[in-house]
């Protein structure tokens, strides 16, 4: 991430003279048109859709290949591992090489991975498909943010908030409807349908992008005498290696491999040293260390989604295995969660402040986790619906509010990498959630496992509430 080029610091002060505004576009140039944003929205929904759509297919996949919940959890983890590493890397590529190129390449990978998953003859091939899906779908969101930044520079005005709201809504909406859509596909097509559905969506996005996203503008140096933008391949490799080792440690908390912490510490130390020495680092450690508001946004986002994905995967498995609901019925039971997330994502996009919606989300997460702790085989249907809804509303509020926070606190010229790091925080939370689920359920979901997961969720929700209420940067933006 490059250094700040604007005159505004993360806390709202000034750090120097503001950057010269770009020349306004001619009045005839509409800017931020539906044609420009349509392929961005289609591409950006693919990654969140694939993270949640599989939740109602895990049991069916396990039965098809004769494996248990601990093994099918790898289908969750491998996509998050690939996405956690790929999002900031592809964001950096979009900032450096051009977002249109990265966006198109990602869609080609999605098409290939969807076909591999739909035709997978064994579980290993299915894992490869999820790995490719993680890489391919990771290109869209940071590239979309970079496309909007380039359009903003062309027009000489900031990206309108409704445009950012639509981008957020596409991601949150697809994640919210994922469990319901997955349940319908498993019921009427089979679990292979959740892989095959990526192909037509990616083809539509690819065609629209080729037609409507303009060619990448030249990637010019920041000023006279400044070096040309660099990818920092060594920094990317060190970051990828350190994050991969951390993820493998988090994947099996039931049997912690403590020895992995040693190479993680070494890789992290070397990464920090290199980022401090190189002139164009992959992650500008000095800027990031001095930007507490952005770091706290990443922490809030990761912790919030850890709680949300515990329900997205753990609760749906409990509904199927412990309560005996079919995948289709489970998808319908998760519908209130989906609807609440969609509604609250719209409300969050319309809210100017950050602290109020994030506080409401924390309260609902705590209440929802408490409800899970009392569910059993004879819990009334209305309570099951309520439990899902309690986690749907925070999903919408957290997603839109933290995206707005990244927009407010991140350096605008490296928004692709900053957006990628936000998703990395989200995926680390999701990977930790999948490990907690495997730890709680072992080979099958049970009441006791759900209650254990709920107890941990209550503690984490209270911690998230404290972090939100004590964040002074949020107080300044209420």
Order of alpha helices (4+ residues) and beta strands (2+ residues): alpha-alpha-alpha-alpha-alpha-alpha-alpha-alpha-alpha-alpha-alpha-alpha-alpha-alpha-alpha-alpha-alpha-alpha-alpha
